[in-house]
Amino acid sequence: MHPVMRKSITTLAFVLALGALPAALAQAPKTPLALKPDAPDRYVVVPGDTLWSIAERYTDSPWRWQELWNLNKEEIKNPHRIYPGNVIVLDRARRQLAMASDTVKLSPRVRAESTARAAIPSIPARVIEPFLTRPLVVEPEGLDKAPTIVATEEGRVVVEAGNHAFVKGMGGAAGEDWMLYRQGKPLVDPDSNSTLGYEAIYLGTARVVRGGDPAMIRLTTAKQEVGVGDKLVPAGKAEIVSYAPRAPGAAVKGRVISLYGGVGRTGEAGPQSVITVNLGRAQGMEVGHVLALHRPGEAIAAASRVKNAQELKLPDERYGLAFVFRVFERVSYALVMHVNRPVNPLDIVQNP
């Protein structure tokens, strides 16, 4: 085996370098980490695995993965990933995981190779990839100066995929790709009642057919109706989230303020749904942070027959976990990983 390939395989590819983590994250929680009774002694990574799903095979606290791994600080100097075909071995005596020095042949023709293209993501890429290039949140008046559709082909009220439209303020060259948006509902903090931003409604994609002012575009996809007045934003390149799951380094507490694609503060969300929370960079949130979901405890009225009785507040009920994959200044987007009841707007998010 080539030395470079052997080194990348034997490296503990599951983790960000421990030395690169903040001190608060490197310290193990006081509660001992429990292994699942059915945790496998040996596991072969397969396509479709994620960092989260592998850690979840060994513990009910997958964000505490760093406590499981037999870290080699001399070898781990940069972020690493794991790949299909890698073999994970559990040392039950030491309660630690390590990477075996071999790989497993996954098909008669193809042996797993350690390439960035084959690396597994932190969480299901197919679920979050559509959200990674979209602005999602804009400041008040944030789309006002964006290129705007000013006319449509043959005066159509609504344009669809394959139709043409004319855009002012683009200045783009033929062949460039753009995304179409419309400013949506305000994202309101339920505690302060202040507006944190506005949700950007994704409408579809377009390509410049002819430059100029106005420029001509052709809609390549249309997720919703598109018409005069809608805005365009340059298309970005999706960067799959590769940060390993971890708890926030400091105490955080916030609320679910929106269910992506939902209406206002109504509806419910289940596993692999996207939620918006009122915590962002300003509150110390980072991509990869894991948040526990809690249902606020109900207030029970005092019994009339009990003298001097006071209203009783039941404790909040923890019911699931969410993984933060996109962070803005005052809001973040998280993927619901697993829950035992639906997620509702105004539910509480905090350290797991």
N, C-alpha and C positions, 0 to 999 in steps of 0.2 A: 504493500500500500504506500502511496506517495506520502512523504513526511508531512506535507502541509495538510493533506486530507486527514491523516491520523491525528494531527494536533487539534484540528477543528472538531473532530469527533470526540476525542477524549476530554476536551475542554468541557466544563459544565455549561452547556449551552442554554440552559433555561433562564439565565439570570442577567440582570444588570450588575456590573461590578459592585461588590459590597463597599469597596472603598470609595466609590463615587456617590454613594447614597448619603443623605444627611444623617448626622449622628442619631437623631431621634428615630429614624427608620431602622437603623442598624441594631437598636436595642430590642431584645425579645420581650414581648409582653410578659407580665407576671404569671398569667395563667398558662400552665404547661400545655403544649400543643399535643392533641390526641390524634393518634393514627386510627384509621378505620380498621375494624377487625378483619375485613376482607381485602385490605390493601395488598396488591400483588407484589411478590418478591422480585419479579422481573417483568418489565413491560416494554414492548416494542412500539415505537411511535409510528403512527400510520397517517396518511393524508386525511385531512379533516380534523385532526387533533388541534387543540389550542393549549396555550400555557395554562389557562384556567381549567380546562377539562382534565388535563393531566394531574394538576395539583389536587383537583377534586377527587381523583381516584384514591388519594392517600389520606386526605383530611377534609373535614367539614369547614375548614378555615383556609381556603385556597389563597387568600391574600397574604398569608403568613408563610409563603413558599420558602423564603430565605432561611427559615429555621430548620427546614428539612435537608437542605443541601450541604454536602461536605465541601465547603468552599476552599478553593486554593487561590489565595490572594496573589501569589506570584504569577500564576497562569492567567487569572481573570483580571485584565487591565482595561478592557473595553467591553461594551455590551455584546452579549452573545445570544444566539438562538439555538433551538434544537430542530432537527430535521427528520422527516420520515425515514425509518430504517434505524435510527439511533436506538440504543437499548438502555433503559433506565433500570438500575438495580437498587433494591432496598436492603440496607444493613439494619436488621431489626434490633440487634444488640445495641448499636449506637443510635438507632432511630434516625438514620440519615439516608439520603439518596445520593447516588453518584451515577455518572455515565460510564457504561462499559466501554472497553476499547475496541469492540467490534460493531459492525452494522449487520442488519439482516436483509437478505435479498428479497425485495418486495415483488418481483415478477421474474419470469424466466429470462427477460432481456435487459431489464433496467435495474441497476444497483443504486440505492439511495446515495446521492452525493451532496456534500455540504456547500450549497450555493445559496445566495440570498434569495433567489427566486423560489427555492424549495422550502425555505424556512417557514415554520408554522407561526401564525399570529397569536396575539394575546387572547383575543376573543374572536368569535365568528366573523371573518372578514366580509362574507357575503351579506351580512345583516347591516353592518355599519358603513360599508364602502360608499353607498350613495350619499351619505351625510358628510363625508370627509372633504369634499371640494366645495360644498355649498356654504355660503355665508351664514345662513341660519338666523343670525341676529344682526340687526342694523340699528344704528343710533337714530334718534329722531331726525328726520330730513336727510338720512344717510343715503337714500337713493335719488334724491332730487337732482343731482348733477350727473347721474349715470346716463349713458346713451338711451334714447327713448324711441319706441316705435311711433312714427308719426303718420304712417299711411300703410294700407294693405293692398295686396294684389287684387285688382278688379273691385276695389272698394268693399271687400268682405268685412263683415262685422267681426267674425271670428276666423282666425287662421289656424290651420292644422298642419301636421307633419307633411312636408312636401310643398307647402304653399310658400309664397314669397311675401316679404314685407320690406318697408323702407325705414331706415333708422337715422336720426340726427345725433350728432355729437360722438360718433363712433371713431372715425379716423382710422378704421381698420383696413388691413389688406385682405385681398381675396384669399380664401382658404383658412382664415382664422376661425377658431371655435369660441362660441360664447354661450352663456347660460341666461335664461330668461327668468325674471322675478317680478313679484308685486309685493309691496309692503303689506304685511298682515297685521294681526291683532297685537296690541301692546302686551309685553310681559311685565306684569305688575307684581311687586313684592307683597305677599299677603300680610306681612307684619307691619311694614312701614307705609304701605299703599303707594309707594313711589314707582314710577315707570323705569324699569331696568334696561329696556330696549324694545325693539319691535321684531316680531318673527318675520323672516323673509319667506314668502311663499314661492316655492320652486315650481316653475311652469313648464320647463323643457330646455332644449338646446337648439342652437342655430349655427350656421356657418355663413361667413361672408362670401357672397357671390361676386359682388362688384363693390370696390371701395368708392369713397367720395362722401359728400355731405348733401343730401342723404346717401347712405350706403344701402345696397340691396343685400338682404339676407334670405336664406332658405331655412325653414324650420326642419331640423333633422329628427327631433322628437317633440312630442307635446303631451305632457302629463295632465294639464288642465287647459281650459280655453285661453287663448292668447289674442290680444287685440291692441288697438291704439292706446298709447299711454303706458304700456308695460315696459319694464326696464331690462337692460342687458349688463351682465358682468362678465369679464374675461374668464374663460374656463380654466380651472386649475387642474393639477395632477393629483390624483388620490395617493395619499401616503398611508399605508396600512399601519394601524396602531401596533407597535411592537413592545410597548412598555409593559413590564411584568406587573401583575397586580400587587398593590400594597396599600396599607392603611395610611390616611393622612398623618403627617408628622406632628400636627398639633390638633387640639380638640376643635371640631367644627360641628355646627348644627344649623340646619336650614330646612327648607320646605320644597316639596314638589309643586311647581307653579304651573306646569303645563304638561299635557300628554301630546307628543308630537303627532300632528294630524288630527287631534281632538278639537273640540269646540269649547273655548273658554275654560271654565273650571268644572267641566262635566265629563262624564265618561269614566272608563276604567282601562287599565293596561295590564298585560300579562307578561310572561317570560319572552325575552328578545324584543320587547317594545322599547321605544326611545322616550325618555322623560327629560324635562327641563327642570333644573333646580336653581334656587336663588343664591348660589355660591359660585364665585368665579375666581379669577386671578387675584383680585383684591382681597379675597378671604383665604388665599393660600392654596386654592385648588390646583391640581396638576393632572395631566393625562396619566391614567393608570391608578388613580386613587379609587378605592373601594368604599362605598357608603352603605350603611345598614338602613333599611327601610322600616319605619315604625308607624303604626296607626295610633293617633293621639287617643289617650284614655278618656273615656266619657266622664262627664260631671254628673254625679247622682245627687238629686235633691235630698235635703234632710228630711227624715221621717217626722211627721207632724206630732206624733205621740211621744217623741223623745225630747226632753227638756234641754234647751241650749245646744241642740244638735246643729252642726254646720254642714255645708255642702261638701261632699266627698268627691275627690278627683281620683279616678282609677289610673293605675300606671299605664304608660304607653306600651303597646304590644309590638315587639319586633317580629317581622314576618318575611323578610327577604333581603337581598343584596343587589346592588347596582354597580357597574363599572364605568367610571368617567372616561370618555374617549374624545371629547372636544371641549375646550375651555375658552371662554370669552372673559371680558373684564369683570362683569358682574353676574354672569349666568354660565352654567355648564350643561352639557348634554351627557346623559348616562344611559347605558344599555342595561335593562333589567335582566339579571342573570338567572335567578330563580326566586320564586315566591310561593307561599302557601295560601295566598289570598290576593285578589286584584289590587293593583296600585291605584290610589285615588289622588286627585289634586288635593293639596294642602296636607298630605301625609308628611311626616318628619323624616329627614335624612341626617345621619350623623355617623361618627366613627363606628366601625364594626366591632 
